Amino acid sequence: MTKEEKAYLEAGRSIIGAEESQMFGKPCFKTGGKAFISLFENEMVFKLNGDNHIAALALKGARLFDPSGKGRAMKEWVQVPYTHKAKWKTLAEAAAAYVGR
């Protein structure tokens, strides 16, 4: 298991009631049947809105999630590099709260 996978699992498993699942053939965590985080290319992806979305995108190397690589980004989803792993748990909590509304 990679250090990125370990950090992803730690963040996801810290969310009470979150379930491990799959999204686009990649690991994700869901709450209430809705995905809120995923692991893609050894980076964590978060479904966010408002100030949390803005703050995540402001992190160096962060970008909108474009799993196809064809310029069709999923606008609510932000892909955050491992260099910001210290923020992954907080962003996961914000993402879970967002989809849980």
C-alpha positions, 0 to 999 in steps of 0.5 A: 500500500502506498503512502497516498493510499494510507493517507486516503484511507485514514481520512475516509475512515475517520468520517463516521458512517462513511462507506468504502465504495467505487467511483469510475473504477477508483476507490471512493468513500460515500455517505448516504449513498453519495460519493464525497472523496476519491483517490485518483492518480495518488491524489485525493479528490473532494466534492466541495462547495463555497469557501471550502472549494475556493480554499482547496483550489487555492492549494498549490497543485490543486485543480478541478477533477478531470478524470477523462483528461479531455477538458471536461472537469467536474466542477464541484470536485477538486483534486489535491496533491499528496503534498497537502495530505495534512489538509486531507482529513479536514477537506474530507470532513467538509466534503462529507458535510456537503454531500450529507446535506 
